[in-house]
Amino acid sequence: QWSTIFTMVAATGVILAALYMLHAVLKMFWGPVSKKENENLPDMTGREWAAVAPLLVLVFWIGFFPNTFLEKSEDAVGQFIGDFRAKWDESSSDDSLRLWHPDLHVAPEAAEPGEPTEEAAQAEPAADGQREAALPTLTNEALAMRLGGAR
């Protein structure tokens, strides 16, 4: 539930930032001239074009041929992802599914699917003296399969 709220707030922020930037560009580049002394200025001189031209070439080069720059970092990124996955697998415990679904109860490894665990068998009696029916529990493998390998 929180991830949905954060996603909505982030998406709203991105949309508002884009609107603000478009409005700013519109006012700065295509808006009316607000000062009288700026009315006769040329748009760009040759020196300004010479300064901007390499930047424009670079912008279009990165847009059309991004692998020119990205392939240099592939080895480092691959190494980082490999190290991260190794640490993730090393640090994850049998209880890691609770991070994704905190309301689920994971059965100990010794329990068979559908059979009550020791915790359920030793449940405290309710106020009327009757034991509450324990929910069926699942082993970690069965739970992971049911959740589609959540991780």
DSSP file (Angstrom, degrees, kcal/mol; ACC not computed):
  #  RESIDUE AA STRUCTURE BP1 BP2  ACC     N-H-->O    O-->H-N    N-H-->O    O-->H-N    TCO  KAPPA ALPHA  PHI   PSI    X-CA   Y-CA   Z-CA
    1    1 A Q     >        0   0    0      0, 0.0     4,-1.7     0, 0.0     3,-0.1   0.000 360.0 360.0 360.0 -43.2    0.0    0.0    0.0
    2    2 A W  H  >  +     0   0    0      1,-0.2     4,-2.9     2,-0.2     5,-0.2   0.877 360.0  57.2 -65.7 -35.7    2.8    2.4    0.9
    3    3 A S  H  > S+     0   0    0      1,-0.2     4,-2.3     2,-0.2    -1,-0.2   0.877 105.4  51.4 -64.1 -34.5    4.6    1.7   -2.4
    4    4 A T  H  > S+     0   0    0      2,-0.2     4,-2.2     1,-0.2    -1,-0.2   0.913 111.2  47.2 -65.6 -42.2    1.5    2.7   -4.3
    5    5 A I  H  X S+     0   0    0     -4,-1.7     4,-2.4     2,-0.2    -2,-0.2   0.935 113.1  47.9 -65.1 -46.4    1.3    6.0   -2.4
    6    6 A F  H  X S+     0   0    0     -4,-2.9     4,-2.7     1,-0.2    -1,-0.2   0.893 111.3  51.7 -61.8 -38.9    5.0    6.7   -2.9
    7    7 A T  H  X S+     0   0    0     -4,-2.3     4,-2.7    -5,-0.2    -1,-0.2   0.911 110.2  48.4 -63.7 -42.3    4.6    5.9   -6.6
    8    8 A M  H  X S+     0   0    0     -4,-2.2     4,-2.2     2,-0.2    -2,-0.2   0.911 113.1  47.3 -65.6 -41.9    1.7    8.3   -7.0
    9    9 A V  H  X S+     0   0    0     -4,-2.4     4,-2.3     2,-0.2    -2,-0.2   0.921 114.0  47.7 -65.1 -43.4    3.6   11.1   -5.2
   10   10 A A  H  X S+     0   0    0     -4,-2.7     4,-2.3     2,-0.2    -2,-0.2   0.918 112.0  49.2 -64.5 -43.4    6.7   10.5   -7.3
   11   11 A A  H  X S+     0   0    0     -4,-2.7     4,-2.3     1,-0.2    -1,-0.2   0.900 110.8  50.6 -63.7 -40.1    4.7   10.5  -10.6
   12   12 A T  H  X S+     0   0    0     -4,-2.2     4,-2.7     1,-0.2    -1,-0.2   0.910 109.8  51.0 -62.9 -41.6    2.9   13.7   -9.6
   13   13 A G  H  X S+     0   0    0     -4,-2.3     4,-2.3     2,-0.2    -2,-0.2   0.891 109.6  49.7 -62.4 -40.3    6.3   15.3   -8.8
   14   14 A V  H  X S+     0   0    0     -4,-2.3     4,-2.2     2,-0.2    -2,-0.2   0.918 112.4  47.5 -65.0 -42.9    7.7   14.3  -12.2
   15   15 A I  H  X S+     0   0    0     -4,-2.3     4,-2.3     2,-0.2    -2,-0.2   0.924 113.3  47.3 -65.3 -44.5    4.7   15.6  -14.0
   16   16 A L  H  X S+     0   0    0     -4,-2.7     4,-2.4     1,-0.2    -1,-0.2   0.889 111.4  51.4 -65.2 -38.4    4.7   18.9  -12.1
   17   17 A A  H  X S+     0   0    0     -4,-2.3     4,-2.6    -5,-0.2    -1,-0.2   0.909 110.1  49.3 -64.3 -41.2    8.5   19.3  -12.7
   18   18 A A  H  X S+     0   0    0     -4,-2.2     4,-2.6     2,-0.2     5,-0.2   0.917 111.4  49.2 -64.1 -42.4    8.0   18.7  -16.5
   19   19 A L  H  X S+     0   0    0     -4,-2.3     4,-2.3     2,-0.2    -2,-0.2   0.916 111.7  49.2 -62.3 -42.3    5.2   21.3  -16.5
   20   20 A Y  H  X S+     0   0    0     -4,-2.4     4,-2.5     2,-0.2    -2,-0.2   0.931 112.5  47.2 -62.5 -45.7    7.4   23.8  -14.7
   21   21 A M  H  X S+     0   0    0     -4,-2.6     4,-2.7     2,-0.2     5,-0.2   0.903 111.8  50.0 -65.4 -41.0   10.3   23.3  -17.0
   22   22 A L  H  X S+     0   0    0     -4,-2.6     4,-2.4     1,-0.2    -1,-0.2   0.914 112.1  48.3 -62.9 -41.3    8.2   23.6  -20.1
   23   23 A H  H  X S+     0   0    0     -4,-2.3     4,-2.3    -5,-0.2    -2,-0.2   0.911 112.0  49.3 -63.8 -42.4    6.7   26.8  -18.8
   24   24 A A  H  X S+     0   0    0     -4,-2.5     4,-2.6     2,-0.2     5,-0.2   0.918 112.1  47.5 -64.5 -43.7   10.1   28.2  -18.0
   25   25 A V  H  X>S+     0   0    0     -4,-2.7     4,-2.7     1,-0.2     5,-0.7   0.916 111.0  52.3 -63.5 -42.4   11.5   27.3  -21.4
   26   26 A L  H  X5S+     0   0    0     -4,-2.4     4,-1.5    -5,-0.2     5,-0.3   0.928 113.6  42.9 -58.9 -46.4    8.4   28.9  -23.1
   27   27 A K  H  X5S+     0   0    0     -4,-2.3     4,-0.6     3,-0.2    -2,-0.2   0.894 118.7  43.7 -68.4 -40.3    8.9   32.2  -21.1
   28   28 A M  H  <5S+     0   0    0     -4,-2.6    -2,-0.2    -5,-0.2    -3,-0.2   0.912 127.1  24.0 -74.5 -42.0   12.7   32.4  -21.6
   29   29 A F  H  <5S+     0   0    0     -4,-2.7    -3,-0.2    -5,-0.2    -2,-0.2   0.804 136.4  22.3 -99.1 -31.3   13.0   31.4  -25.2
   30   30 A W  H  <<S+     0   0    0     -4,-1.5    -3,-0.2    -5,-0.7    -2,-0.1   0.311  94.9 108.5-121.3   8.3    9.7   32.3  -26.9
   31   31 A G  S  < S-     0   0    0     -4,-0.6    -4,-0.1    -5,-0.3     3,-0.0  -0.282  79.4 -81.1 -79.7 170.4    8.2   34.8  -24.6
   32   32 A P        -     0   0    0      0, 0.0     2,-0.4     0, 0.0    -1,-0.1  -0.350  49.9 -99.7 -69.5 152.8    7.9   38.5  -25.3
   33   33 A V        -     0   0    0      1,-0.2     6,-0.1    -3,-0.1     3,-0.0  -0.620  35.8-170.3 -73.4 124.3   10.9   40.8  -24.9
   34   34 A S        +     0   0    0     -2,-0.4     2,-0.4     1,-0.1    -1,-0.2   0.701  63.8  61.7 -94.3 -20.3   10.4   42.5  -21.5
   35   35 A K  S >  S-     0   0    0      1,-0.1     3,-1.3     0, 0.0     4,-0.2  -0.913  71.2-142.3-113.2 135.0   13.2   45.1  -21.7
   36   36 A K  G >  S+     0   0    0     -2,-0.4     3,-1.4     1,-0.3     4,-0.3   0.849  99.5  59.2 -60.4 -38.0   13.3   47.8  -24.3
   37   37 A E  G 3  S+     0   0    0      1,-0.3     3,-0.3     2,-0.1    -1,-0.3   0.649 100.8  57.3 -70.7 -13.1   17.1   47.7  -24.7
   38   38 A N  G X  S+     0   0    0     -3,-1.3     3,-1.0     1,-0.2    -1,-0.3   0.432  79.6  90.4 -94.6   0.2   16.9   44.0  -25.7
   39   39 A E  T <  S+     0   0    0     -3,-1.4    -1,-0.2     1,-0.2    -2,-0.1   0.822  89.0  44.0 -68.3 -31.1   14.6   44.4  -28.7
   40   40 A N  T 3  S+     0   0    0     -3,-0.3    -1,-0.2    -4,-0.3    -2,-0.1   0.296  83.3 120.3 -99.3   9.4   17.4   44.9  -31.3
   41   41 A L    <   -     0   0    0     -3,-1.0     2,-0.1     1,-0.1    -3,-0.0  -0.515  65.2-120.0 -73.6 139.0   19.7   42.1  -30.1
   42   42 A P        -     0   0    0      0, 0.0     3,-0.2     0, 0.0    -1,-0.1  -0.380  21.1-118.5 -72.1 159.9   20.5   39.4  -32.7
   43   43 A D  S    S-     0   0    0      1,-0.3     2,-0.3    -2,-0.1    -2,-0.0   0.987  85.7 -13.7 -65.1 -59.4   19.5   35.9  -31.9
   44   44 A M        -     0   0    0     -3,-0.0    -1,-0.3     4,-0.0     2,-0.1  -0.996  62.6-141.6-146.1 141.0   23.0   34.3  -31.9
   45   45 A T     >  -     0   0    0     -2,-0.3     4,-2.2    -3,-0.2     5,-0.2  -0.436  36.1-101.2 -91.3 172.6   26.4   35.5  -33.2
   46   46 A G  H  > S+     0   0    0      1,-0.2     4,-2.3     2,-0.2     5,-0.1   0.869 122.6  54.3 -61.8 -37.5   28.9   33.2  -35.0
   47   47 A R  H  > S+     0   0    0      2,-0.2     4,-1.5     1,-0.2    -1,-0.2   0.895 108.6  48.6 -64.7 -39.7   31.0   33.0  -31.8
   48   48 A E  H  > S+     0   0    0      2,-0.2     4,-2.0     1,-0.2    -2,-0.2   0.898 110.7  50.8 -67.1 -39.9   27.9   31.7  -29.8
   49   49 A W  H  X S+     0   0    0     -4,-2.2     4,-2.7     1,-0.2    -2,-0.2   0.894 107.8  53.8 -62.8 -39.2   27.1   29.2  -32.6
   50   50 A A  H  < S+     0   0    0     -4,-2.3    -1,-0.2     1,-0.2    -2,-0.2   0.837 111.0  46.2 -64.4 -32.6   30.8   28.0  -32.4
   51   51 A A  H  < S+     0   0    0     -4,-1.5     4,-0.5     1,-0.1    -1,-0.2   0.840 118.3  41.1 -76.9 -33.6   30.4   27.4  -28.7
   52   52 A V  H  X S+     0   0    0     -4,-2.0     4,-2.4     1,-0.1     3,-0.2   0.789  97.9  75.4 -86.0 -29.2   27.1   25.7  -28.9
   53   53 A A  H  X S+     0   0    0     -4,-2.7     4,-2.5     1,-0.2     5,-0.2   0.889  95.0  48.4 -56.3 -47.0   27.8   23.5  -32.0
   54   54 A P  H  > S+     0   0    0      0, 0.0     4,-2.4     0, 0.0    -1,-0.2   0.886 111.9  51.1 -62.2 -35.2   30.0   20.9  -30.2
   55   55 A L  H  > S+     0   0    0     -4,-0.5     4,-2.6    -3,-0.2    -2,-0.2   0.911 109.9  49.1 -65.9 -41.2   27.4   20.6  -27.5
   56   56 A L  H  X S+     0   0    0     -4,-2.4     4,-2.4     2,-0.2     5,-0.2   0.914 111.0  50.0 -63.9 -42.3   24.7   20.0  -30.0
   57   57 A V  H  X S+     0   0    0     -4,-2.5     4,-2.6     1,-0.2    -2,-0.2   0.932 112.3  48.0 -60.7 -45.2   26.8   17.4  -31.8
   58   58 A L  H  X S+     0   0    0     -4,-2.4     4,-2.6     2,-0.2     5,-0.2   0.901 109.9  52.2 -62.8 -42.4   27.4   15.6  -28.5
   59   59 A V  H  X S+     0   0    0     -4,-2.6     4,-1.8     1,-0.2    -1,-0.2   0.937 114.4  41.9 -59.9 -47.7   23.8   15.7  -27.5
   60   60 A F  H  X S+     0   0    0     -4,-2.4     4,-2.7     2,-0.2     5,-0.3   0.866 112.6  54.3 -70.3 -35.0   22.7   14.1  -30.8
   61   61 A W  H  X S+     0   0    0     -4,-2.6     4,-2.9    -5,-0.2    -2,-0.2   0.938 110.3  46.1 -62.8 -46.2   25.6   11.6  -30.7
   62   62 A I  H  < S+     0   0    0     -4,-2.6    -1,-0.2     1,-0.2    -2,-0.2   0.873 114.8  49.3 -63.8 -36.2   24.6   10.4  -27.2
   63   63 A G  H  < S+     0   0    0     -4,-1.8    -2,-0.2    -5,-0.2    -1,-0.2   0.908 121.5  31.2 -70.1 -42.0   20.9   10.2  -28.3
   64   64 A F  H  < S+     0   0    0     -4,-2.7    -2,-0.2     1,-0.2    -3,-0.2   0.794 133.3  27.8 -88.6 -30.1   21.6    8.2  -31.5
   65   65 A F    ><  +     0   0    0     -4,-2.9     3,-1.3    -5,-0.3     4,-0.3  -0.520  65.4 154.6-130.2  64.8   24.6    6.2  -30.5
   66   66 A P  T >>  +     0   0    0      0, 0.0     4,-2.3     0, 0.0     3,-1.5   0.784  65.9  71.2 -67.5 -25.7   24.5    5.7  -26.7
   67   67 A N  H 3> S+     0   0    0      1,-0.3     4,-2.1     2,-0.2     5,-0.2   0.740  81.3  74.5 -64.8 -20.1   26.5    2.5  -26.7
   68   68 A T  H <4 S+     0   0    0     -3,-1.3    -1,-0.3     1,-0.2     4,-0.1   0.883 113.7  23.5 -55.5 -37.6   29.6    4.6  -27.6
   69   69 A F  H X4 S+     0   0    0     -3,-1.5     3,-0.5    -4,-0.3     4,-0.4   0.781 122.2  55.0 -98.2 -33.9   29.6    5.7  -24.0
   70   70 A L  H >< S+     0   0    0     -4,-2.3     3,-1.5     1,-0.2     4,-0.5   0.837  95.6  64.6 -74.1 -32.8   27.7    2.9  -22.3
   71   71 A E  G >< S+     0   0    0     -4,-2.1     3,-0.6     1,-0.3     4,-0.4   0.764  93.8  63.4 -65.2 -22.7   29.9    0.0  -23.5
   72   72 A K  G <  S+     0   0    0     -3,-0.5     4,-0.3    -5,-0.2    -1,-0.3   0.752 108.0  41.4 -70.9 -23.1   32.8    1.4  -21.5
   73   73 A S  G <> S+     0   0    0     -3,-1.5     4,-2.6    -4,-0.4     5,-0.2   0.410  86.6  96.2-103.8   1.3   30.9    0.9  -18.2
   74   74 A E  H <> S+     0   0    0     -3,-0.6     4,-2.8    -4,-0.5     5,-0.2   0.912  85.0  48.4 -60.0 -44.7   29.4   -2.6  -19.0
   75   75 A D  H  > S+     0   0    0     -4,-0.4     4,-2.4     1,-0.2    -1,-0.2   0.926 114.2  45.6 -62.6 -45.0   32.1   -4.5  -17.2
   76   76 A A  H  > S+     0   0    0     -4,-0.3     4,-2.4     2,-0.2    -1,-0.2   0.903 114.8  47.4 -65.9 -41.1   31.9   -2.4  -14.1
   77   77 A V  H  X S+     0   0    0     -4,-2.6     4,-2.7     2,-0.2     5,-0.2   0.916 112.0  50.3 -67.2 -42.2   28.1   -2.5  -14.0
   78   78 A G  H  X S+     0   0    0     -4,-2.8     4,-2.4    -5,-0.2    -2,-0.2   0.909 111.4  48.7 -60.7 -42.4   28.1   -6.3  -14.6
   79   79 A Q  H  X S+     0   0    0     -4,-2.4     4,-2.6    -5,-0.2    -2,-0.2   0.921 111.7  49.4 -62.4 -44.8   30.6   -6.7  -11.7
   80   80 A F  H  X S+     0   0    0     -4,-2.4     4,-2.7     2,-0.2    -2,-0.2   0.929 111.8  47.7 -61.1 -46.3   28.5   -4.5   -9.4
   81   81 A I  H  X S+     0   0    0     -4,-2.7     4,-2.7     1,-0.2     5,-0.2   0.906 111.9  50.5 -63.7 -41.1   25.3   -6.4  -10.2
   82   82 A G  H  X S+     0   0    0     -4,-2.4     4,-2.2    -5,-0.2    -1,-0.2   0.930 112.7  45.8 -61.8 -45.4   27.1   -9.7   -9.6
   83   83 A D  H  X S+     0   0    0     -4,-2.6     4,-2.4     2,-0.2    -2,-0.2   0.904 112.9  50.8 -63.3 -41.3   28.4   -8.6   -6.3
   84   84 A F  H  X S+     0   0    0     -4,-2.7     4,-2.6    -5,-0.2    -2,-0.2   0.929 110.9  47.6 -63.7 -45.4   25.1   -7.2   -5.3
   85   85 A R  H  X S+     0   0    0     -4,-2.7     4,-2.8     2,-0.2     5,-0.2   0.896 111.3  51.6 -63.3 -39.4   23.2  -10.4   -6.1
   86   86 A A  H  X S+     0   0    0     -4,-2.2     4,-2.2    -5,-0.2    -1,-0.2   0.930 113.0  44.4 -63.2 -44.8   25.8  -12.5   -4.2
   87   87 A K  H  X S+     0   0    0     -4,-2.4     4,-2.4     2,-0.2    -2,-0.2   0.881 113.0  52.3 -66.5 -37.1   25.4  -10.3   -1.1
   88   88 A W  H  X S+     0   0    0     -4,-2.6     4,-1.6     2,-0.2    -2,-0.2   0.942 112.3  44.2 -63.8 -47.4   21.6  -10.3   -1.5
   89   89 A D  H  < S+     0   0    0     -4,-2.8    -1,-0.2     1,-0.2    -2,-0.2   0.867 114.9  50.3 -65.5 -36.0   21.5  -14.1   -1.7
   90   90 A E  H  < S+     0   0    0     -4,-2.2    -1,-0.2    -5,-0.2    -2,-0.2   0.881 115.3  41.4 -68.8 -38.7   24.0  -14.4    1.2
   91   91 A S  H  < S+     0   0    0     -4,-2.4     2,-0.2    -5,-0.2    -1,-0.2   0.660  92.0  98.4 -87.2 -15.8   22.1  -12.1    3.5
   92   92 A S     <  -     0   0    0     -4,-1.6     2,-0.2    -5,-0.2    -4,-0.0  -0.526  56.5-165.5 -76.2 138.5   18.6  -13.3    2.7
   93   93 A S    >   -     0   0    0     -2,-0.2     3,-1.8     1,-0.0     4,-0.2  -0.540  40.7 -91.4-111.4-179.8   17.2  -15.7    5.2
   94   94 A D  T 3  S+     0   0    0      1,-0.3     3,-0.5    -2,-0.2    -2,-0.1   0.688 125.2  60.1 -65.2 -15.8   14.2  -18.0    5.2
   95   95 A D  T >  S+     0   0    0      1,-0.2     3,-1.6     2,-0.1     4,-0.3   0.348  72.1 102.5 -93.0   5.5   12.2  -15.2    6.7
   96   96 A S  T X>  +     0   0    0     -3,-1.8     3,-1.4     1,-0.3     4,-0.6   0.745  66.7  69.9 -67.2 -22.7   12.8  -12.8    3.8
   97   97 A L  H >> S+     0   0    0     -3,-0.5     4,-2.3     1,-0.3     3,-0.7   0.765  86.4  68.7 -65.8 -22.1    9.3  -13.3    2.3
   98   98 A R  H <4 S+     0   0    0     -3,-1.6    -1,-0.3     1,-0.2    -2,-0.2   0.757  88.2  65.1 -67.9 -22.1    7.9  -11.4    5.3
   99   99 A L  H <4 S+     0   0    0     -3,-1.4    -1,-0.2    -4,-0.3    -2,-0.2   0.881 112.3  33.5 -63.4 -36.2    9.5   -8.3    3.9
  100  100 A W  H << S+     0   0    0     -3,-0.7    -2,-0.2    -4,-0.6    -1,-0.2   0.810 136.7  22.0 -89.0 -33.6    7.2   -8.5    1.0
  101  101 A H    ><  +     0   0    0     -4,-2.3     3,-1.8     1,-0.1    -1,-0.2  -0.692  65.5 175.0-136.4  79.9    4.2  -10.0    2.7
  102  102 A P  T 3  S+     0   0    0      0, 0.0    -1,-0.1     0, 0.0    -4,-0.1   0.692  76.4  63.2 -65.3 -18.1    4.3   -9.2    6.5
  103  103 A D  T 3  S+     0   0    0      2,-0.1     2,-0.2    -5,-0.0    -5,-0.1   0.561  85.4  94.3 -83.4  -6.3    0.9  -10.8    7.1
  104  104 A L    <   -     0   0    0     -3,-1.8     2,-0.5    -7,-0.1    -3,-0.1  -0.577  66.7-143.0 -86.8 148.5    2.0  -14.2    6.0
  105  105 A H        -     0   0    0     -2,-0.2    33,-0.7    -7,-0.0     2,-0.5  -0.953  11.6-149.4-111.1 122.8    3.2  -16.9    8.4
  106  106 A V  B     -a  138   0A   0     -2,-0.5    33,-0.2    31,-0.1    34,-0.1  -0.801  15.3-134.2 -95.0 127.5    6.1  -19.0    7.1
  107  107 A A        -     0   0    0     31,-2.7    33,-0.3    -2,-0.5    -1,-0.0  -0.396  28.9 -95.7 -76.0 154.2    6.1  -22.6    8.5
  108  108 A P    >   -     0   0    0      0, 0.0     3,-1.2     0, 0.0    -1,-0.1  -0.274  39.6-107.0 -61.7 159.0    9.3  -24.2    9.8
  109  109 A E  T 3  S+     0   0    0      1,-0.3    -2,-0.1    30,-0.1    30,-0.1   0.808 115.7  61.0 -60.9 -31.1   11.1  -26.3    7.2
  110  110 A A  T 3  S+     0   0    0      2,-0.1    -1,-0.3    29,-0.0     2,-0.1   0.729  84.9  95.2 -72.3 -20.9   10.1  -29.6    9.0
  111  111 A A  S <  S-     0   0    0     -3,-1.2     6,-0.1    27,-0.1    -4,-0.0  -0.422  73.0-130.3 -74.5 144.7    6.4  -29.0    8.6
  112  112 A E    >   -     0   0    0      4,-0.2     3,-2.0    -2,-0.1    25,-0.2  -0.651  39.7 -86.6 -87.7 149.3    4.5  -30.5    5.7
  113  113 A P  T 3  S+     0   0    0      0, 0.0    25,-0.2     0, 0.0    -1,-0.1  -0.339 114.0  13.4 -58.1 131.0    2.3  -28.3    3.6
  114  114 A G  T 3  S+     0   0    0     23,-1.8    24,-0.1     1,-0.3    -3,-0.0   0.277 100.6 111.9  89.1 -11.1   -1.2  -28.0    5.1
  115  115 A E  S <  S-     0   0    0     -3,-2.0    22,-0.4    22,-0.2    -1,-0.3  -0.721  74.2-105.4 -95.3 146.9   -0.3  -29.6    8.5
  116  116 A P        -     0   0    0      0, 0.0    -4,-0.2     0, 0.0     2,-0.1  -0.370  33.3-130.0 -68.8 148.6   -0.3  -27.4   11.7
  117  117 A T     >  -     0   0    0     -6,-0.1     4,-2.1     1,-0.1     5,-0.2  -0.309  30.4 -96.7 -86.6 176.3    3.0  -26.4   13.1
  118  118 A E  H  > S+     0   0    0      1,-0.2     4,-1.9     2,-0.2    -1,-0.1   0.880 125.6  57.2 -61.6 -37.0    4.1  -26.8   16.7
  119  119 A E  H  4 S+     0   0    0      1,-0.2    -1,-0.2     2,-0.2     0, 0.0   0.914 108.7  45.4 -60.2 -42.8    3.1  -23.2   17.3
  120  120 A A  H >4 S+     0   0    0      1,-0.2     3,-1.3     2,-0.2    -1,-0.2   0.873 110.8  53.2 -69.9 -36.4   -0.4  -23.9   16.1
  121  121 A A  H 3< S+     0   0    0     -4,-2.1    -1,-0.2     1,-0.3    -2,-0.2   0.827 111.8  45.8 -68.2 -30.2   -0.6  -27.1   18.2
  122  122 A Q  T 3< S+     0   0    0     -4,-1.9    -1,-0.3    -5,-0.2    -2,-0.2   0.111  83.8 146.2 -98.5  21.7    0.3  -25.3   21.3
  123  123 A A    <   -     0   0    0     -3,-1.3    -3,-0.1     1,-0.1     3,-0.1  -0.251  55.9-105.7 -61.6 145.0   -2.1  -22.4   20.7
  124  124 A E        -     0   0    0      1,-0.1     8,-0.6     7,-0.1    -1,-0.1  -0.461  38.7-107.6 -68.7 139.6   -3.6  -20.8   23.8
  125  125 A P  B     -B  131   0B   0      0, 0.0     6,-0.3     0, 0.0    -1,-0.1  -0.365  36.1-112.4 -65.0 149.6   -7.2  -21.7   24.4
  126  126 A A    >   -     0   0    0      4,-2.9     3,-2.1     1,-0.1     5,-0.0  -0.166  39.0 -88.9 -72.7 175.5   -9.7  -18.9   23.7
  127  127 A A  T 3  S+     0   0    0      1,-0.3    -1,-0.1     2,-0.1     4,-0.1   0.804 128.0  55.1 -59.4 -31.4  -11.7  -17.3   26.5
  128  128 A D  T 3  S-     0   0    0      2,-0.2    -1,-0.3     1,-0.1     3,-0.1   0.357 121.2-105.3 -87.1   8.0  -14.5  -19.9   26.2
  129  129 A G  S <  S+     0   0    0     -3,-2.1     2,-0.3     1,-0.3    -2,-0.1   0.326  85.4 116.3  90.4  -8.9  -12.0  -22.8   26.6
  130  130 A Q        -     0   0    0     -5,-0.1    -4,-2.9     1,-0.0    -1,-0.3  -0.720  67.2-119.0 -95.9 144.9  -12.0  -23.8   22.9
  131  131 A R  B     -B  125   0B   0     -2,-0.3     2,-0.2    -6,-0.3    -7,-0.1  -0.600  28.8-117.1 -79.6 140.3   -8.9  -23.6   20.8
  132  132 A E        -     0   0    0     -8,-0.6     2,-0.2    -2,-0.3    -9,-0.1  -0.538  36.5-101.5 -74.4 143.4   -9.0  -21.3   17.9
  133  133 A A        -     0   0    0     -2,-0.2     2,-0.3     1,-0.1    -1,-0.1  -0.478  38.0-129.9 -67.0 128.4   -8.6  -23.1   14.5
  134  134 A A        -     0   0    0     -2,-0.2    -1,-0.1   -14,-0.1     3,-0.1  -0.572  19.0-117.2 -80.2 141.4   -5.1  -22.6   13.3
  135  135 A L        -     0   0    0     -2,-0.3     2,-0.1     1,-0.1    -1,-0.1  -0.503  37.6 -99.7 -72.1 144.8   -4.7  -21.4    9.7
  136  136 A P        -     0   0    0      0, 0.0     2,-0.3     0, 0.0    -1,-0.1  -0.429  42.3-149.5 -64.9 140.8   -2.9  -23.8    7.4
  137  137 A T        -     0   0    0    -22,-0.4   -23,-1.8   -25,-0.2     2,-0.3  -0.728   2.7-142.0-111.5 162.3    0.8  -22.9    7.0
  138  138 A L  B     -a  106   0A   0    -33,-0.7   -31,-2.7    -2,-0.3   -27,-0.1  -0.884  17.5-114.1-122.5 151.4    3.1  -23.4    4.1
  139  139 A T     >  -     0   0    0     -2,-0.3     4,-2.7   -33,-0.2     5,-0.2  -0.356  40.2-103.6 -72.8 166.4    6.8  -24.3    3.8
  140  140 A N  H  > S+     0   0    0    -33,-0.3     4,-2.7     1,-0.2     5,-0.2   0.898 121.5  49.9 -60.0 -41.3    9.0  -21.6    2.4
  141  141 A E  H  > S+     0   0    0      2,-0.2     4,-2.4     1,-0.2    -1,-0.2   0.933 112.9  45.8 -65.3 -44.9    9.2  -23.4   -1.0
  142  142 A A  H  > S+     0   0    0      1,-0.2     4,-2.4     2,-0.2    -2,-0.2   0.895 114.3  49.1 -65.0 -38.9    5.5  -23.8   -1.3
  143  143 A L  H  X S+     0   0    0     -4,-2.7     4,-2.1     2,-0.2    -2,-0.2   0.915 110.9  49.4 -66.3 -42.7    5.0  -20.2   -0.2
  144  144 A A  H  <>S+     0   0    0     -4,-2.7     5,-4.2    -5,-0.2     6,-0.5   0.895 112.1  48.6 -64.0 -39.0    7.5  -18.9   -2.7
  145  145 A M  H ><5S+     0   0    0     -4,-2.4     3,-1.1     3,-0.2    -1,-0.2   0.911 111.0  50.3 -66.8 -40.8    5.9  -20.9   -5.5
  146  146 A R  H 3<5S+     0   0    0     -4,-2.4    -2,-0.2     1,-0.3    -1,-0.2   0.864 112.5  47.1 -64.8 -35.2    2.4  -19.6   -4.6
  147  147 A L  T 3<5S-     0   0    0     -4,-2.1    -1,-0.3    -5,-0.2    -2,-0.2   0.394 120.8-107.8 -87.3   3.7    3.7  -16.0   -4.6
  148  148 A G  T < 5S-     0   0    0     -3,-1.1    -3,-0.2    -4,-0.2     3,-0.1   0.869  72.0 -54.5  75.4  36.4    5.5  -16.5   -7.9
  149  149 A G  S   <S-     0   0    0     -5,-4.2    -1,-0.2     1,-0.2    -4,-0.1   0.920  75.8-154.6  66.0  43.6    9.0  -16.5   -6.5
  150  150 A A              0   0    0     -6,-0.5    -1,-0.2     1,-0.2    -2,-0.1  -0.307 360.0 360.0 -58.5 122.2    8.6  -13.2   -4.8
  151  151 A R              0   0    0     -3,-0.1    -1,-0.2    -2,-0.1    -2,-0.1   0.218 360.0 360.0-170.2 360.0   11.9  -11.5   -4.3
